[in-house]
């Protein structure tokens, strides 16, 4: 497995953006490749800093495409699909989160680095009947923010960004998530307080 991952890593680096898209697609669909995508984004941006928007877009697009495959399968299979993969209790808990917090239930896990669970939220979005447009938008925004942030760290800190990813990745991701949650809550609060004409 290690040899396969090394070979895949080298191929993706040589291919650039399309390689990044392919790895992101595999990781977000059927072949778990924890941290490889994040690492590739950092390495590619370190080599070509001006390519940050392009690399972030390719990684986000690959992730959206891979997630959509799982989402579509879950949407088609419904509760039968869910019962084969999750305990009833866990499935009910996540479905309750979707009902209460909407798209944030999907976007926050999409921002977090491995080993945070993510695919379960993708599957449950399909079962919960989240609309395809909302699903794609939520994943695209969250992943774009994640990869842009990683690319910015690569430009700002160079090789130290790799060390930061390995040692402080969860803390950095949680800080980003915290900022997004606060901004979202403030937006909703302001929107609700506006008088309706």
Secondary structure, DSSP 8 states (H G I E B T S, - for coil): -HHHHHHHHHHHHHHTHHHHHHHHHHHHTTS--TTHHHHHHHHHHHH-GGGHHHHHHHHHHHHHHHHHHHHHHHHHHHHHHHHHHS-HHHHHHHHHHHHHHTTHHHHHHHHS-TTS--HHHHHHHHHTT--HHHHHHHHHHHHHHHHHHHHHHHHHHTHHHHHHHHHHHHHHHHHHHHHHHHHHHHHHHHHHHS---
